[in-house]
Amino acid sequence: MPQPPRLEEQIRGAIRLKHYSRKTEEAYVGWYKQYVTFQAKVWGRMRHPAELGVEDVTAFLTHLAQNRDLAASTQNQAFNALLFLYREVLKIPLEGIDSVRAKRSKHIPVVLTQEETRSLLSHVKGDAGLVVRLLYGCGLRVAEALALRIKDVDLSGGKLEVRGGKGDKDRVVSLPRSMLPALQEHQSRVRAVFDADRRNDVPGVHLPHAMAAKNPSAAQSWPWMWFFPSSRIWEDTERDGSVRRGERAYGRGRHHLHEIAITRELERAAKMAALSKRVTAHVLRHSFATHLVLKGIDIRSIKELLGHADVRTTEIYLQLAKAMRGEITSPLDDL
């Protein structure tokens, strides 16, 4: 008689049914493991989460806040992970658990000036540099840029389609006209990589779950090829051939560029540009939005471009733009 799947496998299965991102899957599984480890220390033995309840979850979240001094956003991620575990996997309601959610801190995001952005982008190079320019040019999240397929980038129409962005939402974004020649040249190079893979019988790219089940041959088709493929063929296996535990099994094939490549290119370019600010992929997204406000683009249009669920999230860029314009001056300057 087959053994029932382990709890970790059940969590991963439930997450994939809801089409959550790979990052969310790894984060939720990580929090489940930390929760179980914490409770083993508290009780002096391993206990199944089904044997635990609201008080145990609250104790774990309190530990994160008081002993590990985690940011509110991180505490809330742990909260969401455990809420998912109990409600979606174990089918156990947690009455009153909503009251322990941490309050988010309101931090002003780091934004580059237009001159700083120009200097940074003048130093980026290679495929990672092209991604960096697209992050600023379209206001994309780094995961959205790296997940682009050939079919998502319409060079003749001057637009790209973000599929399954945060909250599993799709949106359309205009491509910067100045990037079109570089993107066309890049696509030609990708086509050469694709053709070589087909000649060498390299397994195709990873497909979303529904497409993998419905049309697995699409993995070796041109439209589903990554727009920013990795230069190497990857194997998601350990040395003994088993699938690497803790990761979604993509198998052997062509993957997209890794986020680390973008981070390293940003660090290198920021150093070359002698910028004093810490530059991340998300800083470019913040800069994109703030610079649009400075151009006079209305906040609701910017909300749609960014894929925000609530316009209040986007309104922070109004405050930043006012400060950059110098609209609010100090009374000291009037003396």
Secondary structure, 3 states (H helix, E strand, C coil): CCCCCCHHHHHHHHHHHCCCCHHHHHHHHHHHHHHHHHHHHHHCCCCCHHHCCHHHHHHHHHHHHHCCCCCHHHHHHHHHHHHHHHHHHCCCCCCCHHHHCCCCCCCCCCCCCHHHHHHHHCCCCHHHHHHHHHHHHHCCCHHHHHCCEHHHEECCCCEEEECCCCCCCCEEEECCHHHHHHHHHHHHHHHHHHHHHHHCCCCCCCCCHHHHHHCHHHHHCCCCCECCEEEEEECCECCCCCECCCCCCCCCEEEECCHHHHHHHHHHHHHHCCCCCCCCHHHHHHHHHHHHHHCCCCHHHHHHHHCCCCHHHHCHHHHHHHHHHCCCCCHHHHC
